[in-house]
Amino acid sequence: MKAIAWRKLERPYTRKSKYRQKAYVRAVPTNKVIKFVMGSEKTEFTHRLLLNSKADIQIRHNSLEAARKTANKHLETKAPGAYLLKLRVYPHHVLRNNPLAAGAGADRMSTGMAHSFGKAVGIAARVRKGKAVFEARVNKDKLDVGKEALHRARKKMPCEFSLVIEEIKKKVPKVKKADSRKVSTKVKE
């Protein structure tokens, strides 16, 4: 079945129970996304780029992994060690398929729509409109590299995205005021 069948955001009906007989989803497929944070985490950057979704959609885990690899490879080659890339969504929703056979001898293969919960075939991240899927942090001199990386990642995913660029304000540490209470210097005898 084509992946377009799972693109719409619908009610997430997946029953998981501690009792095997009552659980409709017996086993969750393995997640193809390997890493969620790449680059140098300790460095402070001046700009933040967000790839926001323009629609409510489910994005499959293999699509997220392809986008992550593309963006990370571009940032790694053009700005080695001078970036931070984060995948901000997690694919947790189980996608199911109930295959129906057509043609001669089909009566032996499937049960039709009786008990048609379906077999787990993959997982997807449920993304609402305006939610950031990817976040890249770079300095001002590498801003074009960050834009290109997220542009390449956008091509691997199924819907339209908008690119938001923000300047990161540096946090000024708060200075503690001197304690104005009087301290007694008398010694007890």
N, C-alpha and C positions, 0 to 999 in steps of 0.2 A: 504494500500500500504506500502511496506517496506521502511524504511528510507534510504536505499541505493540509491533510486531514486533521492534523493535530495543532494547527496554527492558532485557531480561535481560543480565546480565554473563556472556558465554560466552568461549570461547577466541578470542583475537584473531588469526584466520587471514587475514592480508593479506600476500601475498608482494610485496616490492619488490626489484627487481634492477637492476643497472646495465645489463643486457642487456634490450632491449625485448621480445624474444621470450619470455623467462623470467619477466618481471614480469606478474603477474596484474592488478594495479592499474595501469592505464596513466596515469591522471591523477587527482590528488586534488582534490575540489571545494574551492572557495574558502571560507575561514572567514568567517562572518558576524559574529563577535565583533570589534569594532573596538578597544576599549580594555580593558586589564586592571587599570589603576590610575587612580582618579579622585579629585579633591579636592586638598587641600594635603598634600604629602608631607613637608614640612620641619617642620610643627607637631607638637609632642608632645601627646598626648591622655591622658586619665585612664582611659578605659574602652574595652574591645575587645569587640565582639559577633561571634560566629561562628555561621554557619548550617551545621549539621552534618547529613549524610545519615543516615537511619535504616535504609537498606537498600543492598545492592550494586546499582548501576544504571548504565545508560548514559544520559547527558543530552545531547540533540542541541544543536548549536551555535545554532540559531535560538531554542531555549528559553532558553539561557544569555544570549543577547543581549537577549531580551525582558525577562528578570528584571533584567539589568544596567541597562537603560534605565529601568525602573520605579523601581528603588531609587535610582539616581542623580538622577532628576528630583525625587523626593520630598526627598532630602537637599539638593539644590541650592536648592529653593524655601524650605524650612523652616529650613535651617542653612547659608546661603551662606558658603563658605570655612572652615567650622568642622567639617569631616569628612574622613575618608579612607575610600574604598571600594575593596576589592580583590577581583577574581575570582581564586580560588586554584586553579582547575583549567584545563587546556588541552584543547580538543577535537582529538584527533589520530587517533582510530580511524576508519577508513574504513568506512562503512555501504554494503552492497551489496543489489541487488534483481535477481532473475531473473524477469522477467515471463513468465507463461505465459498464452497466449490460449486462450479456450474458445469453442466454437461453430463454425459453418461457415467453412471456409477457414483454420482455425487451423494447419494443417499447414505452410503456407508462411511463417508468421511466426516461430515459435520452434523451437528444437531440442529442446525438452523438458528432461530433466534431464542430457543429455549435455553435458559441459563447463559445468556449471552454477555457475560461480563468481559470476556476477552482475555487473551494471554499477554503478559507484560512484554513489550518490545523495545522499550527505551525509557529515558527520563528527560524531563524538560524543566526549564526555569520559567516561572510565571512572572511576566513583567508587565507592570501597569504603565500607562501613558505618563511620560515625564520622568520615569525612573532611570537613573544612571546605570548602564550595563558595564561600561569600562571607565576607568579613571587613569589618566597619565599625569605624572608630575615631572616637569622639566624646568630648566632655567631659561631666561629670556633668549639667549643665543641659540638654543635648541628648540625653539617654539615651532618652527617649520617642520622639523623632524617628527615632533609629537603629533602635529596635525596630520601629516602623511601616514603615520602609523595607525592612527584611529580611522583615517579614511580607508585604509586597506582592510582594517577589521570590519568596517561597516559593510563592505562588499560580500563578506562571508555569511552575513546574517539575513534573515528573511523579510525584514520590514524597513521602513524609513527611519533614519536617526538624525538628530540634530547635534551639532558640536558646540559646546559651551566652553568658553575660555575665561578663567577667573584668575585674578592676581591674588596671590596668597599674602595676607597681611602678617607681618612678623609680630609675634606676641611679645609685648614688653613685660618683663617680670615685675611683679608688684613689690614695691619697697615697703618693708614693715616700718611702721611709725614707732618712735621711741616710746617706751613705757613711761607714762606720766605719773604713775602712782609713787608716792613717797615710800622709801624703804627705811625702816627703822634701823638705826645703827647702835642702839643701846644694848649693852651687855647685861644680862641678868646675873645677879650674884647670889 
